[in-house]
Amino acid sequence: MTHGLVTTFFASTSTCTSDPAAAPAPHGGSCEFSGTPRRTTLGRLGVAITLGIAVLTGACGGGGGNKRGDTYVAATSAQEQCCEGLKGGARDTCLASIVRVADDAVARSKANQDTYACVQEHFQCDVATGMATQASAQEQLDCIQDLP
């Protein structure tokens, strides 16, 4: 019997007795046979390979696509954390100045993800202002301008 990658067959084992006083088996002999389902080595190997591929694919962020994760979310979060160090109205103004993308489809577009990858990679917080340092902002701009 075959199911996907797993092939099952029955291995027979027998327990025969040479004791003539033993009760005869229903089929007329004094042996008892049992069928035990066994998985083949190839079936186990196939299951192990399939499981391994699934685990690796999940660990790498799925098949294909963006290996960096959602750079828009990561970069925006870093900017928000930088603003959180400020007090009162300065904090609120800083948070309001962060550029946001309202449409999820646009936020996940390749162009937007590439742009925010530059922000994520080069962002350094200036704790006094809650914004990117001047050098960090320049590195972000240079990275964005180098995008295809």
C-alpha positions as CSV (number, residue, x, y, z in Angstrom):
1,M,0.0,0.0,0.0
2,T,1.5,3.4,-1.0
3,H,0.6,6.8,0.5
4,G,2.7,9.7,-0.9
5,L,6.3,9.2,0.1
6,V,5.5,6.4,2.6
7,T,5.4,2.8,1.4
8,T,3.9,0.3,3.9
9,F,4.3,-3.4,3.8
10,F,3.5,-6.2,6.2
11,A,6.3,-8.2,7.8
12,S,5.3,-11.5,9.0
13,T,6.5,-13.0,12.3
14,S,5.6,-16.4,13.5
15,T,5.7,-18.1,16.8
16,C,5.5,-21.8,16.3
17,T,5.5,-24.3,19.1
18,S,6.7,-27.8,18.8
19,D,4.7,-28.8,21.9
20,P,2.1,-31.3,20.6
21,A,-0.1,-30.5,23.7
22,A,-0.5,-26.9,22.6
23,A,-3.9,-26.0,21.3
24,P,-4.1,-26.2,17.5
25,A,-4.3,-23.0,15.6
26,P,-7.7,-22.3,13.8
27,H,-6.1,-23.0,10.4
28,G,-5.1,-26.4,11.6
29,G,-1.4,-25.8,12.5
30,S,0.2,-24.9,15.8
31,C,1.8,-21.7,14.5
32,E,0.6,-18.2,15.2
33,F,1.3,-15.6,12.5
34,S,0.9,-11.8,12.9
35,G,1.1,-9.1,10.3
36,T,2.9,-6.0,11.5
37,P,2.9,-2.9,9.4
38,R,6.4,-1.6,8.9
39,R,7.5,1.6,7.2
40,T,10.3,1.2,4.7
41,T,13.6,3.1,5.1
42,L,12.8,5.0,1.9
43,G,9.5,6.1,3.4
44,R,11.2,7.4,6.6
45,L,13.9,9.1,4.6
46,G,11.3,10.8,2.4
47,V,9.4,12.0,5.4
48,A,12.6,13.3,7.0
49,I,13.6,15.1,3.9
50,T,10.2,16.7,3.5
51,L,10.2,17.8,7.1
52,G,13.7,19.2,6.8
53,I,12.8,21.2,3.7
54,A,9.7,22.6,5.5
55,V,11.7,23.6,8.6
56,L,14.4,25.2,6.5
57,T,12.0,27.1,4.3
58,G,10.1,28.4,7.4
59,A,13.4,29.4,9.1
60,C,14.5,31.3,6.0
61,G,11.3,33.3,5.8
62,G,9.4,31.2,3.3
63,G,10.2,30.3,-0.3
64,G,11.5,33.2,-2.3
65,G,10.5,36.7,-1.6
66,N,12.1,39.2,0.8
67,K,14.8,37.6,3.0
68,R,15.1,40.8,5.1
69,G,11.7,40.7,6.6
70,D,9.4,43.7,6.4
71,T,11.9,46.5,6.3
72,Y,9.1,49.2,6.4
73,V,7.9,47.9,9.8
74,A,11.5,47.5,11.1
75,A,12.6,51.0,10.0
76,T,9.5,52.7,11.2
77,S,9.8,50.9,14.6
78,A,13.4,52.0,15.0
79,Q,12.3,55.6,14.3
80,E,9.5,55.3,16.8
81,Q,11.8,54.0,19.5
82,C,14.1,56.9,18.8
83,C,11.3,59.4,19.4
84,E,10.2,57.6,22.6
85,G,13.3,59.0,24.3
86,L,11.9,62.5,24.1
87,K,9.5,64.1,26.6
88,G,6.0,65.7,26.1
89,G,5.3,67.7,23.0
90,A,8.7,67.0,21.4
91,R,7.9,63.3,21.5
92,D,4.5,63.8,19.9
93,T,6.0,66.0,17.2
94,C,8.7,63.5,16.5
95,L,6.3,60.6,16.2
96,A,4.0,62.7,13.9
97,S,7.0,63.4,11.6
98,I,7.7,59.8,10.8
99,V,6.7,59.1,7.2
100,R,3.9,56.4,7.1
101,V,2.4,54.4,4.3
102,A,-1.4,53.9,4.8
103,D,-1.8,51.2,2.1
104,D,-0.4,47.8,3.1
105,A,0.1,46.8,-0.5
106,V,2.2,49.9,-1.1
107,A,4.1,49.3,2.1
108,R,5.0,45.8,1.0
109,S,5.9,46.7,-2.6
110,K,9.5,46.0,-3.7
111,A,10.3,49.6,-4.2
112,N,9.1,50.6,-0.8
113,Q,10.8,47.6,0.9
114,D,14.1,48.5,-0.8
115,T,13.9,52.1,0.2
116,Y,13.1,51.2,3.9
117,A,15.9,48.6,3.8
118,C,18.3,51.6,3.4
119,V,16.6,53.4,6.3
120,Q,16.8,50.2,8.5
121,E,20.4,49.5,7.6
122,H,21.7,53.0,8.2
123,F,19.5,54.6,10.8
124,Q,21.3,55.9,13.9
125,C,19.3,57.7,16.6
126,D,20.2,61.1,17.8
127,V,18.8,61.0,21.3
128,A,18.8,64.7,21.6
129,T,16.4,65.2,18.7
130,G,14.7,61.8,18.3
131,M,15.7,61.9,14.7
132,A,18.4,60.2,12.6
133,T,21.9,61.6,13.0
134,Q,23.1,63.8,10.2
135,A,25.7,61.2,9.1
136,S,23.0,58.5,9.3
137,A,20.5,60.5,7.2
138,Q,23.2,61.1,4.5
139,E,24.0,57.3,4.4
140,Q,20.3,56.6,4.0
141,L,20.0,59.1,1.2
142,D,23.1,57.7,-0.6
143,C,21.7,54.2,-0.3
144,I,18.3,55.2,-1.7
145,Q,19.9,57.1,-4.6
146,D,22.0,54.0,-5.5
147,L,18.9,51.8,-5.8
148,P,18.0,50.7,-9.3
